[in-house]
Amino acid sequence: MPYAVYATVVVVATAGLVYELVAATAASYLLGDSVTQFSTVIGSYLFAMGIGSYLSRYIGKGLADRFVQIEVLVGLVGGWSAAILFVAFVETQHIRLVLYGLVAVTGILVGLEIPLLLRLLKERVAFRDLVAEVLSLDYVGALGAAILFPLLLVPRVGLVRTSLLLGLANALVGLWSVRIFRDRIASPVFLRVLAAGAILFLGLGVAGAERITAWAEERLYADEVILARSSPYQRIVLTRWSDDVRLFLNGHLQFSSRDEYRYHEALVHPALAAHPAPRRVLVLGGGDGLAVREILRYPSVSSVTLVDLDPEMTRLFSSNPLLVRMNEKALGDPRVRVVNDDAFLWLDRNPEHFDAIIADFPDPHSFSLGKLYSRSFYRLARSRLAPGGMIVVQATSPMFARRSFWCIVETLRSAGFEPRPYHAYVPSFGEWGFVLAATGSYEHPKAYPAGLKYLTPEGTPALFAFPPDMAPIPVEPNRLDNQVLVQYYASEWRRISPS
């Protein structure tokens, strides 16, 4: 088999899998619940590829011409798919229709490629060798895409530019195929012009990818986007209006600089101020360093270990001047150790004990996050608490996600804790919930560190009282094998934000 055809197969396979991953990743960014999005998108894509493979039997004459045309179409549809999805999310309420329409069209076109290529080559190579070589190269290309996509393409190139670059590669394959199969091409001039036009169109898209992404995000967020980064784990966006800076992760608001002190004071101080002398504190999540800032108000604290999955988050909040001012250089304090790792795995591997554990994870909108709110995780955390130690968990809104909140409470109870739920009003979020659990007795703090803007000893007992509309309701605990919390959360927040 000619080396040019080897290269063609690898490019076709790589691009085909990347389009699949682009659609699934964009869906998880825009619609949440990454497991559901990846599962449904990949399943639909494979089904569409099967349809394409079946339809290839009806292409009889002009196989080489049809192959070139399909490569150009795959390049245009797949290449522009990420940009189309971001624009559609801003401009229409029918994002799922656009998503699965693109998945279907791209999948059908990709499904046509290999069968047509096999038929084009069957006269040059023995069938047994042909199938073995083409399919093995197809799998090699898929492996390459699977490795490059999370490690290089998304964090370094970006989702929109990645899909456009792979579309450009498909269009180039189309142009190159006019030469490879020149003895079987009926209309070479037309196909060269067609492929060249697609290459130009996609090349312009690659050059303007940042503008496309910036435009979509400016429309998506109400305020000016001042920073946007893609990491292997999430899309990080900072916006600003006047003196209000807001952090969004995959489109979900994490804090507003105007009132984040309410959230972080409520998260940290009811536990730490009640401890006689907290020395070793573990923060899980919280890569912005704002919870660490509050912990460092205690002179008794000798070490803070921050475990956050995403190194891009901790790098930004350690180096960006605006963000460093916000967390008061907390991540640069000599008492602070930053670890970039999965909190579940790190906690399992490290036998250290802590006087307090602060679990400041994003809301459980996906199964990868839901495991960090599970009974197994809380049992593991309990084993890492020193005598008299306490754990505090941010627990979403008891007003807007009532079942989710009490599910977290019930999960802590099932893990052997005696949970003490409480709530605080944070204007950017409304009523927000937390759960404190101690290995021993608990009494409300008699005093707080100087400089707090929100909490007072006199007002603390009221945080632990719940009115009837936020009172406990029957729920199941969240286990690794059922992830009921993610289901509660999705159903409750979908009612508030149906898009």
Secondary structure, 3 states (H helix, E strand, C coil): CCHHHHHHHHHHHHHHHHHHHHHHHHHHHHHCCHHHHHHHHHHHHHHHHHHHHHHHHHCCCCHHHHHHHHHHHHHHHHHCHHHHHHHHHHHCCCHHHHHHHHHHHHHHHHHHHHHHHHHHHCCCCCHHHHHHHHHHHHHHHHHHHHHHHHHHHHHHHCHHHHHHHHHHHHHHHHHHHHHHCHHHCCCHHHHHHHHHHHHHHHHHHHHCHHHHHHHHHHHHCCCEEEEEEECCCCEEEEEEECCEEEEEECCEEEEECCCHHHHHHHHHHHHHCCCCCCCEEEEEECCCCHHHHHHCCCCCCCEEEEECCCHHHHHHHHHCHHHHHHCCCHHHCCCEEEECCCHHHHHHHCCCCEEEEEEECCCCCCHHHHHHHCHHHHHHHHHCEEEEEEEEEECCCCCCCHHHHHHHHHHHHHCCCEEEEEEEEECCCEEEEEEEEECCCCCCCCCCCCCCCCCCCCCHHHHCCCCHHHCCCCCCCCCCCCCHHHHHHHHHHHHHCCC
